[in-house]
Amino acid sequence: MSLIALAATAPGVSLSLSGAAAPAGLAAAAFGVSIVGAAFLLAWAAEAAQVDVSAGLAVAVLALIAVLPEYAVDFVFAWRGGGAVQEYGVDCRAPGEGASACSLALANMTGANRILVGIGWALVVVIAWRRARRRGVPAAEASAVRLGRPDAVPLAFLLIASIYCLVLPFKRTLTLADTAVLVGIFAAYTWRISRAPAGNPDLIGPSAWLGGLPPKVRRSMVVAVFLTAATVILLTAEHFADALVESGTAMGVSEFMLVQWLAPLASEAPELLVAALYAWRLHTNEALGALVSSKVNQWTLLVGTLPIVFAVSSGGLSGLPIDPAQREELLLTAAQSLLAVALLIRLRLTVRSALLLLGLFLTQFVVSAVAPGVARGAELVWLSAVYLGLAAVVLIRDRAAVLPLLRDGLVSSYRSLGDPACCTTAGRLRLRVDEAVDAGQSR
């Protein structure tokens, strides 16, 4: 599989280095496949690195590295937006362009965040439920995936970030002050999880081969894979963004839609597939834990660094502009994030909750397709209200779990978070009946 992933990077890299002209659709496919191949290499190397670092830090590093392609595409648009502002004035676009680069940067970011929760989190729970049922686990017992107390750490920081990001839709720019807050949250999160004890990673496929090498060889190989994948991303990310925009223009498809949904789906496909594979093997905690960590860094570091890229490119300190359409997208993304955390506030995600997240995610496309032109955008506001209303109901219902989650996530030492098996492979899967969860009984 590693050879297949490496071979997948070849078309885009060759096209980039040769400078050869190709139809926009073909170029987008070639560069997109290369990014997917690079993302697989990154994911395998990051998993193998778990052998040498603490369990919590390894999950966070894996989550960060797995979404580097997403960062690369977003940074391309933010950089171009800043350049356009510097050259043409207040607008983030050159004369005659369609959607502004700033809008595309935010579209790519909001699309990635919503895919991660709406599809990724739901996918893990549903796959685990199906596998458990096929193994003869009673339906009631397989109805929820239980996380360990240490998983309160990413959830607590995600809750804080989600509450703060509810402010962003009411702003005209994403500023360096937002950068300070969001990057500060990410830094605090990284320091917190670095205190986690080392675990025994359950590696599969190419990552197992890498992890089984002698220490010096393993570390050299991991670094080599990282550098190879990073080089591929640097060579192809900008071309992929260009080809997507050109493809949208050529096919009469909204470039905004391609950038918001197709690009994130391509860059996050490896992470989703790895999570699905872990869920298939009933290592659900690794799967969901990695996706939660990815959500933390996307909702803090990715959002927070966009104004930095924009400021450097524009040569000033003005914030990244947020147009009215993007304010609605940000509101919907923040509302979805808050509901997702609320559903996990008791450290379990039920099949019903997972289907709710998936259904609301898919509802946006249905509503957008049938809504009249004059109502475009209003459906996002109404759907955001649904997310926020449901989040309020869940948080009020489970209010007794909020303070314990924050205490465990922000203050308690890892040693005091309970069963040490929570941080090892043997303790990762927690399928519970709802009553068993409340009673604290293990499967």
Buried (B, 14 or more C-beta within 10 A) or exposed (E): EBEEBBEBBBBBBEBBEEEEEBEBBEBBBBBBBBBBBBBBBBBBBBBBBBBBBBBBBBBBBBBBBBBBBBBBBBBBBBBBBBBBBEEEEEBBBEEEBEBBBBBBBBBBBBBBBBBBBBBBBBBBBBBBBBBBBEEEBEEEBBBBBBBBBBBBBBBBBBBBBBEBBBEBBEBEBBBBEBBEBBBEBBEBBBEBBEEBBBBEBBBBBBBBBBBEBEEEEBBEBBEEBBEBBBEBBEBBBBBBBBBBBBBBBEEEEBBBBBBBBBBBBBBBBBBBBBBBBBBBBBBBBBBBBBBBBBBBBBBBBBBBBBBBBBBEBBEEEBBBBBBEBBBBBBBBBBBBBBBBBBBBBBBBBBBEBBBBBBEBBEBBEEBBEEBEEEEEBEBBBEBBEBBBEBBEEBBEEBEEBBEBBBEBBBEBEBEEBBEBEBBBBEBBBBBBBBEBBEEEEEE
